[in-house]
Amino acid sequence: MESQMIRPGHLTAHQTAQQLGITLGGVRLLVHRGQLQRSGGTPRQPWYAVTDVAALLAKRQQRDAA
C-alpha cells in the first residue's frame, strides 16, 4: 500500500516505474546502480524527485533516438 501523503515534486516507486516504463524491480536496479537516488519516504516506500526521473527519462529517450 502506497503512502497517501507524498511531498510535492516527488513520485512513489510505482509512479516512477510507470513514468520510465519499467517494473518496480527495474527501479530498484537503477537505485542499486546509482542511476537514480531516493529523495524521501521510507525504506519500504521510497520517493524519487520528479526532476531526477525526468532527467533519466530524457537521457533514455535521447539514447534510444541515437
C-alpha positions as CSV (number, residue, x, y, z in Angstrom):
1,M,0.0,0.0,0.0
2,E,1.4,3.4,-1.0
3,S,1.6,6.4,1.3
4,Q,-1.1,9.0,0.5
5,M,1.0,11.8,1.9
6,I,3.7,12.5,-0.6
7,R,5.6,15.8,-0.8
8,P,5.1,17.9,-3.9
9,G,7.8,17.3,-6.6
10,H,8.2,13.6,-5.7
11,L,7.0,10.3,-7.1
12,T,6.4,7.0,-5.5
13,A,8.2,3.9,-6.7
14,H,5.1,2.8,-8.6
15,Q,4.7,6.2,-10.3
16,T,8.4,6.2,-11.1
17,A,8.2,2.8,-12.7
18,Q,5.2,3.8,-14.7
19,Q,6.9,7.0,-16.0
20,L,10.0,5.1,-17.0
21,G,8.1,2.1,-18.5
22,I,9.8,-0.4,-16.2
23,T,8.9,-2.7,-13.3
24,L,9.5,-2.0,-9.6
25,G,12.5,-4.3,-9.8
26,G,13.9,-2.1,-12.6
27,V,13.5,0.9,-10.3
28,R,15.4,-0.9,-7.5
29,L,18.1,-1.8,-10.1
30,L,18.5,1.8,-11.1
31,V,19.0,2.8,-7.5
32,H,21.4,0.0,-6.9
33,R,23.5,1.0,-10.0
34,G,23.5,4.7,-8.8
35,Q,21.5,6.0,-11.7
36,L,18.6,7.1,-9.5
37,Q,18.6,8.3,-5.9
38,R,15.8,8.1,-3.3
39,S,14.8,11.6,-2.1
40,G,12.5,10.7,0.8
41,G,9.8,8.3,2.0
42,T,10.8,5.2,3.9
43,P,13.0,2.2,3.0
44,R,9.8,0.2,2.1
45,Q,8.1,3.2,0.3
46,P,10.7,5.4,-1.2
47,W,10.1,8.6,-3.1
48,Y,12.0,9.9,-6.1
49,A,12.4,13.5,-7.2
50,V,10.4,14.4,-10.3
51,T,13.4,16.2,-11.7
52,D,15.6,13.2,-11.3
53,V,13.1,10.9,-13.0
54,A,12.5,13.4,-15.8
55,A,16.3,13.7,-16.4
56,L,16.7,9.9,-16.5
57,L,13.7,9.6,-18.9
58,A,15.2,12.3,-21.2
59,K,18.6,10.6,-21.1
60,R,17.0,7.2,-22.1
61,Q,14.9,8.8,-24.9
62,Q,18.0,10.5,-26.3
63,R,19.9,7.3,-26.2
64,D,17.1,5.4,-27.9
65,A,16.8,8.1,-30.6
66,A,20.5,7.8,-31.5
